[in-house]
Amino acid sequence: MIIITYFSSAGILIYTELKHQIDFLSYQINQKSLELKLRVKRYEFIPYSLSLDDKITHFLLKPKRTSKEQETLSHYLHSIQQNTGALAVYLLDDQASVVAASDIGTKASAIGKNLSYRPYFKDAKQGETLGYYAVGTTNSVSGYYQAHGIFVEGVKIGVIVVKINLNEYLNNRTVGYQTVLLDRDKIVACSSNPEWFYHALKTLPESESNKINLEKRYYNNNIKYTEVKHKMFLGDKAGIIHFNKKYFIYTYQCIPEFKMVIATLLPLETVIMNTLPDAIIINLILILIVILVFIAKQRNQISKLKLEKQQVLEHQNERLEFLIAERTKELENKSIFLENEIKERIKTEAILRNTQNELLHNEKLAVIGQLSAGLAHEINQPLSAISMMSANTLKFMDIGEMDEARENIKRILRSVNFIGQLSNQLRTFSRTGDDTVNPVSVKISIDNAMLLLSHRFKKIGCTFVKATQDVWCMCNNLRLEQVLVNLISNALDAVMVNDYDRVIYVRAFIAGNYAVIEIEDNGPGIPPEINESIFEPFFTTKKTHGLGLGLAISADIIKSYHGTLRASNGERGACFTLRLPLEKKS
């Protein structure tokens, strides 16, 4: 009877201790899982933001990239890596070659490496951030990669990759148990115990093993196969296993956000050692019962033990409540911080949009200012004619020549209509208006732009050759006319170098799903040394006027309507090509 009582008591102690340790491990794993999720979420916006960065997009679109440009962009990525605490930031081109990296200047720099074997390059999709855990092939440092594809007009031109460190979050604050992070194939990706790295918990099929090798997920590290046997289940996601020649209590939790599993393991012998003092106490009590047979003392002793355990449990509950409250407060503070960051970003974007609209309007007013002298001359000529014909009309009426007077009045009306048409177009061109997108006739937009520029053609003796189809595109008519006025004005400046035979050609046609407008002059063309910089803000070759914003603003306007503006040298001289989406047919 005493032996049965002894083993029953020992069994209860072990079971209680097991439950206590499982609760403790479950709490720890919840905390670590939450920290990992928050860390991944914290870095998710970095690859997404960089995929929208114009500096990176322009760099990838360049057919030839200089080493200086590569070095400048790499230092830019290095500053982002330093400010965010990431392990590394890589930029891959459309062939998966690393063309810029934050580790520039180091012996193990990734620049020049081809990473086409990584899934985050092959599977990159527009508008989606992919996650992938692997060992780095340049410095053998493991980390979690977050990648975002960079697309232009639906074509992948590169991938931006941010590598973050998850290992530091697996280090235990309390000694005695181990934390393990398993990848999607149940391989120990990282652990608080370095000896467990790259152990597979199951034998992998040959196809999966080959896939891991092709992806170089663990690079030169050999995957070790260790037999794991489940001995007992202790509730949901907990139990006892035999692993690495030892018995462990385990709890685990799936992290679907990055397709991994986090687990905590505590040696079973720790539980036994923790229950040993209580077992000794029970054994002494039983010996006292046998020797003294004092039932009352036995009851008092048991009551005392229960009271002590209750106090310990209450203390532990208070401690747990305190920790939970503390963690909750931290999460609330982090949530408030993120909300403030989002509000600040929205406010900044609104300021940028307002600034851009003001810049567009100021550039339009600057163009009107440059045209004002010629437009005044265009208006003064018909006004002088009207004055002269009015005087002649009075004389014809005095002498009874009513037919001649009537013809003069018709000429006066035509001049008045011309002045009205010119002033209406100038007023329409100068107003701010909205930025609504509607079907726009390319031919009418070209005619309106030429109405404002015709006096310059007359002044310098330049011929305007137009060949347009009936093309309608989706944009804003005022913005398109602003771009056309800017490009044709630049063409007029270019042909001034010719002593005679000054010609500007404008063509409009349909190519695929786009309306195409080509503006070509017979000037000297675009020098090769400035071809890369022609659309940069404040870049100009004009010495007497202009701030160098016209082409940059024009390119931004066309891009806002999902189109493109390109510069090249045509058969005669410089040629600027606009591509805008065609009118949507209902």
C-alpha positions as CSV (number, residue, x, y, z in Angstrom):
1,M,0.0,0.0,0.0
2,I,2.8,2.4,0.9
3,I,4.6,1.6,-2.4
4,I,1.4,2.2,-4.4
5,T,0.9,5.5,-2.6
6,Y,4.5,6.5,-3.2
7,F,4.3,5.8,-7.0
8,S,0.9,7.4,-7.3
9,S,2.2,10.6,-5.6
10,A,5.3,10.6,-7.8
11,G,3.1,10.2,-10.9
12,I,0.9,13.1,-9.9
13,L,3.9,15.3,-9.2
14,I,5.4,14.5,-12.6
15,Y,2.1,15.1,-14.4
16,T,1.6,18.5,-12.6
17,E,5.2,19.5,-13.4
18,L,4.7,18.4,-17.0
19,K,1.5,20.5,-17.3
20,H,3.3,23.5,-15.7
21,Q,6.3,23.2,-18.1
22,I,4.0,22.8,-21.1
23,D,2.1,26.0,-20.1
24,F,5.4,27.8,-19.6
25,L,6.7,26.6,-23.0
26,S,3.5,27.5,-24.7
27,Y,3.7,31.0,-23.3
28,Q,7.3,31.4,-24.4
29,I,6.5,30.1,-27.9
30,N,3.6,32.5,-28.2
31,Q,5.9,35.4,-27.3
32,K,8.6,34.4,-29.7
33,S,6.1,33.7,-32.5
34,L,4.6,37.2,-32.0
35,E,8.0,38.8,-32.0
36,L,8.9,37.0,-35.2
37,K,5.7,38.1,-36.9
38,L,6.1,41.7,-35.8
39,R,9.7,41.8,-37.1
40,V,8.7,40.4,-40.5
41,K,5.7,42.8,-40.7
42,R,8.1,45.7,-39.7
43,Y,10.3,45.0,-42.8
44,E,7.5,44.2,-45.3
45,F,7.1,47.8,-46.4
46,I,10.8,48.2,-47.3
47,P,10.9,46.0,-50.4
48,Y,7.5,47.3,-51.4
49,S,8.6,51.0,-51.1
50,L,11.9,50.3,-52.9
51,S,10.0,48.7,-55.8
52,L,8.3,52.0,-56.3
53,D,11.5,54.1,-56.0
54,D,12.1,56.0,-59.3
55,K,15.9,55.9,-58.8
56,I,15.8,52.1,-58.8
57,T,13.4,51.9,-61.7
58,H,15.4,54.3,-63.8
59,F,18.6,52.4,-63.0
60,L,17.1,49.1,-64.1
61,L,15.7,50.6,-67.3
62,K,19.0,52.0,-68.4
63,P,20.5,49.9,-71.2
64,K,24.0,50.6,-70.0
65,R,24.9,51.2,-66.3
66,T,28.2,52.8,-65.3
67,S,30.1,51.6,-62.3
68,K,29.6,55.0,-60.7
69,E,25.8,54.7,-61.0
70,Q,26.1,51.2,-59.5
71,E,28.2,52.4,-56.6
72,T,25.8,55.3,-55.9
73,L,22.8,53.1,-55.8
74,S,24.6,50.5,-53.7
75,H,25.5,53.2,-51.1
76,Y,21.9,54.3,-51.2
77,L,20.8,50.6,-50.3
78,H,23.5,50.5,-47.7
79,S,22.1,53.6,-46.0
80,I,18.6,51.9,-45.9
81,Q,20.1,48.8,-44.5
82,Q,21.9,50.7,-41.8
83,N,18.8,52.7,-40.8
84,T,16.4,49.8,-40.7
85,G,18.7,47.2,-39.1
86,A,18.3,44.7,-41.9
87,L,21.1,42.2,-42.7
88,A,21.4,43.2,-46.4
89,V,19.5,44.8,-49.3
90,Y,20.0,43.5,-52.8
91,L,18.8,44.7,-56.2
92,L,18.5,42.0,-59.0
93,D,18.0,42.8,-62.6
94,D,15.7,40.8,-65.0
95,Q,18.4,38.1,-65.4
96,A,18.6,37.7,-61.5
97,S,22.1,39.2,-61.4
98,V,22.8,41.4,-58.3
99,V,23.4,44.8,-59.8
100,A,23.5,46.8,-56.5
101,A,23.9,45.7,-52.9
102,S,24.2,47.2,-49.5
103,D,27.4,45.1,-48.8
104,I,29.4,47.0,-51.5
105,G,33.0,47.3,-50.5
106,T,33.1,44.0,-48.5
107,K,35.1,40.9,-49.6
108,A,31.9,38.9,-49.6
109,S,29.8,41.4,-51.6
110,A,26.9,39.9,-53.6
111,I,27.3,42.3,-56.5
112,G,27.7,40.3,-59.7
113,K,26.2,37.1,-58.2
114,N,23.4,35.4,-60.1
115,L,20.5,34.4,-57.9
116,S,18.2,32.9,-60.5
117,Y,18.0,29.7,-58.4
118,R,16.2,31.5,-55.6
119,P,12.4,31.1,-55.6
120,Y,11.8,34.7,-54.6
121,F,13.2,35.7,-58.0
122,K,11.5,33.0,-60.1
123,D,8.1,33.4,-58.4
124,A,8.1,37.2,-58.1
125,K,4.7,38.7,-58.9
126,Q,3.5,42.2,-59.3
127,G,2.2,43.8,-56.1
128,E,3.2,40.8,-53.9
129,T,6.0,40.4,-51.3
130,L,7.4,36.9,-51.1
131,G,9.2,35.5,-48.1
132,Y,11.9,32.8,-48.1
133,Y,14.3,31.5,-45.4
134,A,17.8,30.4,-46.6
135,V,21.5,30.5,-45.9
136,G,23.4,33.2,-47.8
137,T,25.6,32.0,-50.6
138,T,28.1,34.9,-50.2
139,N,28.7,35.0,-46.4
140,S,27.0,31.8,-45.2
141,V,24.8,33.8,-42.8
142,S,21.2,32.6,-42.6
143,G,18.2,34.9,-42.7
144,Y,14.7,35.6,-43.9
145,Y,14.4,37.1,-47.4
146,Q,11.6,39.4,-48.3
147,A,11.4,40.2,-52.0
148,H,9.2,42.4,-54.2
149,G,9.2,42.3,-58.0
150,I,9.7,45.5,-59.9
151,F,7.4,45.7,-63.0
152,V,7.0,48.3,-65.7
153,E,4.0,47.9,-68.0
154,G,3.5,44.4,-66.7
155,V,7.1,43.3,-67.4
156,K,9.4,42.2,-64.6
157,I,12.6,44.3,-64.9
158,G,14.1,43.3,-61.5
159,V,13.5,42.2,-57.9
160,I,14.4,44.1,-54.7
161,V,15.4,41.8,-51.8
162,V,15.7,42.6,-48.0
163,K,17.4,40.1,-45.8
164,I,16.6,40.2,-42.0
165,N,17.9,38.3,-39.0
166,L,15.5,36.0,-37.1
167,N,18.2,34.1,-35.1
168,E,18.5,36.7,-32.4
169,Y,14.8,36.2,-31.5
170,L,15.4,32.5,-30.8
171,N,17.9,33.2,-28.0
172,N,16.2,32.3,-24.7
173,R,15.8,34.7,-21.9
174,T,15.5,31.7,-19.5
175,V,18.0,28.8,-19.7
176,G,16.9,25.2,-19.6
177,Y,14.9,24.9,-22.8
178,Q,15.7,25.2,-26.5
179,T,13.9,27.0,-29.3
180,V,13.8,25.6,-32.9
181,L,12.6,27.2,-36.1
182,L,11.7,24.6,-38.8
183,D,11.3,25.4,-42.5
184,R,8.5,24.1,-44.7
185,D,10.3,20.7,-45.1
186,K,10.7,20.2,-41.3
187,I,14.4,21.0,-41.4
188,V,15.9,23.0,-38.5
189,A,16.6,26.3,-40.1
190,C,18.0,27.9,-36.9
191,S,18.0,27.1,-33.2
192,S,19.1,28.4,-29.9
193,N,21.3,25.2,-29.9
194,P,23.8,25.5,-32.8
195,E,24.4,21.7,-32.7
196,W,20.8,21.1,-34.1
197,F,21.2,23.3,-37.2
198,Y,20.2,21.7,-40.5
199,H,18.8,18.5,-38.9
200,A,15.8,17.1,-40.8
201,L,13.0,15.6,-38.7
202,K,12.0,13.3,-41.5
203,T,13.6,11.6,-44.5
204,L,13.0,13.8,-47.5
205,P,11.9,12.4,-50.9
206,E,14.5,12.7,-53.6
207,S,12.5,15.3,-55.4
208,E,12.4,17.6,-52.3
209,S,16.1,17.0,-51.6
210,N,17.0,17.9,-55.2
211,K,14.8,21.0,-55.0
212,I,16.6,22.2,-51.8
213,N,19.9,21.7,-53.5
214,L,18.9,23.6,-56.6
215,E,17.6,26.5,-54.5
216,K,20.9,26.3,-52.5
217,R,18.7,26.8,-49.4
218,Y,21.4,25.7,-47.1
219,Y,24.3,26.3,-49.4
220,N,27.3,24.1,-48.4
221,N,25.8,22.8,-45.2
222,N,24.9,19.1,-45.3
223,I,21.4,18.2,-44.1
224,K,21.6,15.7,-41.2
225,Y,18.8,13.1,-40.8
226,T,18.0,12.4,-37.2
227,E,15.3,9.9,-36.2
228,V,12.5,11.5,-34.2
229,K,10.0,9.3,-32.3
230,H,6.8,10.5,-30.8
231,K,6.3,8.8,-27.4
232,M,3.3,10.6,-26.0
233,F,0.8,13.4,-26.9
234,L,0.1,15.9,-24.0
235,G,-2.8,17.9,-25.5
236,D,-2.9,20.1,-28.6
237,K,0.5,20.8,-30.2
238,A,2.5,19.3,-27.2
239,G,3.9,16.0,-26.2
240,I,7.1,13.9,-25.6
241,I,9.6,12.9,-28.3
242,H,12.9,11.0,-28.5
243,F,15.4,13.1,-30.4
244,N,19.2,13.2,-30.5
245,K,19.4,10.3,-28.0
246,K,17.3,12.2,-25.4
247,Y,13.7,12.6,-24.3
248,F,12.2,16.1,-24.6
249,I,8.9,17.8,-23.8
250,Y,7.9,19.9,-26.9
251,T,5.3,22.5,-27.9
252,Y,5.0,24.0,-31.3
253,Q,3.2,26.6,-33.2
254,C,2.7,27.1,-37.0
255,I,3.6,30.5,-38.5
256,P,1.7,30.5,-41.8
257,E,2.8,34.0,-42.7
258,F,6.2,32.7,-43.7
259,K,5.5,29.0,-43.9
260,M,7.6,27.9,-40.8
261,V,7.1,26.2,-37.5
262,I,8.5,27.4,-34.2
263,A,9.0,24.8,-31.4
264,T,10.3,24.8,-27.9
265,L,12.0,21.7,-26.3
266,L,12.7,20.9,-22.7
267,P,14.7,17.8,-21.6
268,L,12.4,15.4,-19.7
269,E,15.1,14.9,-17.1
270,T,14.6,18.6,-16.1
271,V,11.0,17.7,-15.1
272,I,12.2,14.7,-13.2
273,M,14.8,16.7,-11.4
274,N,12.3,19.4,-10.5
275,T,9.9,16.8,-9.0
276,L,12.7,15.0,-7.1
277,P,12.6,17.3,-4.0
278,D,8.8,16.8,-3.7
279,A,9.2,13.1,-4.1
280,I,11.8,13.0,-1.3
281,I,9.4,15.0,0.9
282,I,6.6,12.5,0.2
283,N,9.0,9.7,0.9
284,L,9.9,11.2,4.3
285,I,6.3,11.7,5.1
286,L,5.6,8.1,4.4
287,I,8.5,7.0,6.6
288,L,7.2,9.2,9.4
289,I,3.7,7.6,8.9
290,V,5.2,4.1,9.2
291,I,7.3,5.0,12.3
292,L,5.0,7.3,14.2
293,V,1.6,6.4,12.7
294,F,0.4,9.9,13.4
295,I,-2.4,10.4,11.0
296,A,-3.1,13.9,12.2
297,K,0.5,14.9,11.5
298,Q,0.2,13.4,8.0
299,R,-2.9,15.4,7.3
300,N,-1.3,18.6,8.6
301,Q,1.7,18.0,6.4
302,I,-0.4,17.4,3.3
303,S,-2.4,20.6,4.0
304,K,0.8,22.5,4.5
305,L,2.2,21.2,1.1
306,K,-1.1,22.1,-0.6
307,L,-0.9,25.6,0.9
308,E,2.6,26.1,-0.3
309,K,1.8,24.9,-3.8
310,Q,-1.2,27.2,-3.9
311,Q,1.0,30.2,-2.9
312,V,3.5,29.2,-5.5
313,L,0.8,29.0,-8.2
314,E,-0.7,32.3,-7.1
315,H,2.7,33.9,-7.3
316,Q,3.3,32.4,-10.7
317,N,-0.2,33.6,-11.9
318,E,0.5,37.1,-10.7
319,R,3.8,37.0,-12.5
320,L,2.2,35.8,-15.7
321,E,-0.5,38.5,-15.5
322,F,2.2,41.1,-15.0
323,L,4.1,39.8,-18.1
324,I,0.9,39.7,-20.2
325,A,0.0,43.3,-19.2
326,E,3.5,44.5,-20.0
327,R,3.5,42.8,-23.4
328,T,0.0,44.1,-24.1
329,K,1.2,47.7,-23.3
330,E,4.2,47.3,-25.6
331,L,1.9,46.0,-28.5
332,E,-0.4,49.0,-28.0
333,N,2.5,51.4,-28.1
334,K,3.8,49.8,-31.3
335,S,0.3,49.9,-32.8
336,I,0.0,53.7,-32.0
337,F,3.5,54.3,-33.5
338,L,2.5,52.5,-36.7
339,E,-0.7,54.4,-37.0
340,N,1.2,57.7,-36.6
341,E,3.7,56.6,-39.3
342,I,0.8,55.8,-41.7
343,K,-0.9,59.2,-41.1
344,E,2.4,61.0,-41.6
345,R,3.0,59.2,-44.9
346,I,-0.5,60.0,-46.1
347,K,0.1,63.7,-45.3
348,T,3.4,63.7,-47.1
349,E,1.9,62.1,-50.2
350,A,-0.8,64.8,-50.2
351,I,1.8,67.5,-50.0
352,L,3.8,66.0,-52.8
353,R,0.7,65.8,-55.0
354,N,-0.1,69.5,-54.4
355,T,3.5,70.5,-55.1
356,Q,3.5,68.5,-58.3
357,N,0.2,70.2,-59.5
358,E,1.7,73.6,-58.6
359,L,4.8,72.8,-60.5
360,L,2.8,71.7,-63.6
361,H,0.8,74.9,-63.5
362,N,3.9,77.1,-63.0
363,E,5.6,75.3,-66.0
364,K,2.5,76.0,-68.1
365,L,2.6,79.7,-67.1
366,A,6.3,79.8,-68.0
367,V,5.5,78.5,-71.5
368,I,2.7,81.1,-71.9
369,G,5.2,83.8,-70.8
370,Q,7.7,82.6,-73.4
371,L,4.9,82.7,-76.1
372,S,3.4,86.1,-75.0
373,A,5.4,88.3,-77.3
374,G,4.6,86.3,-80.4
375,L,0.9,85.9,-79.4
376,A,0.7,89.7,-78.9
377,H,2.1,90.1,-82.4
378,E,-0.5,87.6,-83.7
379,I,-3.3,89.6,-82.1
380,N,-1.9,93.0,-83.1
381,Q,-1.8,92.2,-86.8
382,P,-5.5,91.4,-87.2
383,L,-6.3,94.3,-84.9
384,S,-4.4,96.7,-87.3
385,A,-6.2,95.2,-90.2
386,I,-9.6,95.6,-88.5
387,S,-8.8,99.3,-87.8
388,M,-7.8,99.9,-91.4
389,M,-10.8,98.0,-92.9
390,S,-13.2,99.8,-90.6
391,A,-12.0,103.2,-91.9
392,N,-12.3,102.0,-95.5
393,T,-15.8,100.6,-94.8
394,L,-17.0,104.0,-93.7
395,K,-15.6,105.6,-96.9
396,F,-17.3,103.0,-99.1
397,M,-20.6,103.6,-97.3
398,D,-20.2,107.4,-97.8
399,I,-19.8,107.0,-101.5
400,G,-22.5,104.3,-101.8
401,E,-20.2,101.3,-102.5
402,M,-22.2,98.9,-100.3
403,D,-20.8,95.7,-101.9
404,E,-17.3,96.7,-101.1
405,A,-18.4,97.8,-97.6
406,R,-20.1,94.4,-97.1
407,E,-16.9,92.5,-98.1
408,N,-14.8,94.6,-95.7
409,I,-17.2,93.8,-92.9
410,K,-16.8,90.0,-93.7
411,R,-13.0,90.4,-93.5
412,I,-13.4,92.2,-90.1
413,L,-15.6,89.3,-88.8
414,R,-13.0,86.7,-89.9
415,S,-10.3,88.6,-88.1
416,V,-12.4,88.9,-84.9
417,N,-13.2,85.2,-85.0
418,F,-9.4,84.4,-85.3
419,I,-8.6,86.7,-82.3
420,G,-11.4,85.0,-80.3
421,Q,-10.2,81.5,-81.2
422,L,-6.7,82.4,-80.2
423,S,-7.7,84.0,-76.9
424,N,-10.0,81.1,-76.0
425,Q,-7.2,78.6,-76.6
426,L,-4.8,80.7,-74.5
427,R,-7.4,80.9,-71.7
428,T,-8.1,77.2,-71.8
429,F,-4.4,76.3,-71.9
430,S,-3.6,78.5,-68.9
431,R,-6.3,77.4,-66.5
432,T,-5.6,74.9,-63.7
433,G,-8.6,72.6,-64.2
434,D,-8.9,69.0,-63.0
435,D,-6.9,65.9,-63.9
436,T,-9.8,63.8,-65.1
437,V,-9.0,61.1,-67.7
438,N,-11.3,61.1,-70.8
439,P,-11.0,60.1,-74.5
440,V,-8.9,62.8,-76.2
441,S,-8.5,63.4,-80.0
442,V,-4.8,63.5,-80.8
443,K,-5.5,65.6,-84.0
444,I,-7.4,68.3,-82.1
445,S,-4.7,68.5,-79.4
446,I,-2.0,68.9,-82.0
447,D,-4.1,71.7,-83.7
448,N,-4.7,73.5,-80.4
449,A,-0.9,73.4,-79.6
450,M,-0.1,74.7,-83.1
451,L,-2.6,77.6,-82.6
452,L,-0.4,78.8,-79.8
453,L,2.9,78.2,-81.7
454,S,2.0,79.2,-85.3
455,H,3.5,82.6,-84.9
456,R,6.9,81.0,-84.0
457,F,6.8,78.9,-87.2
458,K,6.1,82.1,-89.2
459,K,8.8,84.1,-87.4
460,I,11.7,81.6,-88.1
461,G,10.3,80.3,-91.4
462,C,9.8,76.7,-90.2
463,T,7.6,74.3,-92.1
464,F,5.1,72.1,-90.1
465,V,4.4,68.7,-91.7
466,K,1.5,66.7,-90.0
467,A,0.5,63.2,-90.8
468,T,-2.2,62.0,-88.3
469,Q,-4.8,59.2,-88.3
470,D,-8.1,59.5,-86.4
471,V,-6.5,58.5,-83.1
472,W,-8.2,58.9,-79.7
473,C,-6.3,58.2,-76.5
474,M,-7.1,58.1,-72.7
475,C,-5.6,61.1,-70.9
476,N,-6.4,64.7,-70.0
477,N,-6.6,67.1,-73.0
478,L,-5.0,70.1,-71.2
479,R,-2.1,68.1,-69.9
480,L,-1.5,66.5,-73.4
481,E,-1.6,69.9,-75.0
482,Q,0.9,71.2,-72.4
483,V,3.3,68.3,-73.4
484,L,2.9,68.9,-77.1
485,V,3.5,72.7,-76.7
486,N,6.7,71.9,-74.7
487,L,8.0,69.3,-77.2
488,I,7.2,71.4,-80.3
489,S,8.8,74.5,-78.7
490,N,12.0,72.4,-78.0
491,A,12.0,71.3,-81.7
492,L,11.7,74.9,-82.8
493,D,14.7,75.8,-80.7
494,A,16.6,72.9,-82.2
495,V,16.1,73.8,-85.9
496,M,17.3,77.3,-85.3
497,V,20.9,76.1,-86.0
498,N,19.8,75.6,-89.7
499,D,20.2,78.6,-91.9
500,Y,17.3,77.4,-94.1
501,D,15.1,74.4,-94.7
502,R,13.7,74.2,-91.1
503,V,11.1,71.5,-90.8
504,I,9.2,69.8,-88.0
505,Y,7.3,66.6,-88.6
506,V,4.4,65.3,-86.4
507,R,3.0,61.9,-86.9
508,A,0.1,60.1,-85.0
509,F,-0.8,56.5,-85.5
510,I,-2.0,53.3,-83.7
511,A,0.5,50.6,-82.5
512,G,-1.1,47.7,-80.7
513,N,-3.1,49.0,-77.7
514,Y,-1.4,52.4,-77.8
515,A,-1.8,55.7,-79.6
516,V,1.7,56.9,-80.7
517,I,2.7,60.5,-81.4
518,E,6.2,61.2,-83.0
519,I,7.6,64.7,-83.0
520,E,10.8,64.9,-85.2
521,D,12.9,67.9,-86.3
522,N,15.7,68.3,-88.8
523,G,18.0,69.8,-86.2
524,P,21.4,68.5,-85.0
525,G,19.9,65.6,-82.9
526,I,20.6,64.6,-79.3
527,P,24.3,64.3,-78.4
528,P,25.1,60.8,-77.0
529,E,26.6,62.2,-73.8
530,I,23.3,63.8,-72.7
531,N,20.9,61.0,-73.8
532,E,20.9,59.5,-70.3
533,S,20.2,62.8,-68.5
534,I,17.7,64.5,-70.8
535,F,14.6,63.7,-68.7
536,E,16.3,64.5,-65.3
537,P,14.9,67.6,-63.5
538,F,16.9,70.9,-63.9
539,F,18.9,69.5,-66.8
540,T,19.1,71.9,-69.7
541,T,21.3,72.8,-72.6
542,K,19.7,76.2,-73.1
543,K,21.9,79.1,-71.9
544,T,19.4,82.0,-71.9
545,H,16.1,80.6,-70.8
546,G,14.5,77.5,-69.2
547,L,15.0,75.8,-65.9
548,G,15.3,72.2,-67.3
549,L,11.9,71.1,-65.9
550,G,9.9,70.9,-69.2
551,L,10.9,67.4,-70.3
552,A,10.9,66.0,-66.7
553,I,7.4,67.3,-66.1
554,S,6.3,66.1,-69.6
555,A,7.6,62.6,-68.8
556,D,5.8,62.5,-65.4
557,I,2.5,63.7,-67.1
558,I,2.6,60.9,-69.7
559,K,3.7,58.3,-67.1
560,S,0.7,59.3,-64.9
561,Y,-1.6,58.1,-67.7
562,H,0.2,54.8,-68.0
563,G,2.1,55.9,-71.0
564,T,5.8,56.5,-71.9
565,L,7.9,59.4,-73.3
566,R,11.1,58.4,-75.1
567,A,13.8,60.4,-76.8
568,S,16.0,59.2,-79.7
569,N,17.7,60.3,-82.9
570,G,15.6,59.7,-86.0
571,E,16.4,59.9,-89.7
572,R,16.5,63.7,-89.7
573,G,17.2,64.8,-86.2
574,A,15.9,64.4,-82.6
575,C,12.7,62.4,-82.3
576,F,10.4,62.3,-79.2
577,T,7.9,59.4,-79.1
578,L,4.7,59.5,-76.9
579,R,2.8,56.3,-76.2
580,L,-0.6,56.6,-74.5
581,P,-3.3,53.9,-74.0
582,L,-6.0,53.9,-76.7
583,E,-9.6,55.0,-76.0
584,K,-11.5,52.3,-74.2
585,K,-14.3,51.0,-76.4
586,S,-17.6,50.4,-74.6
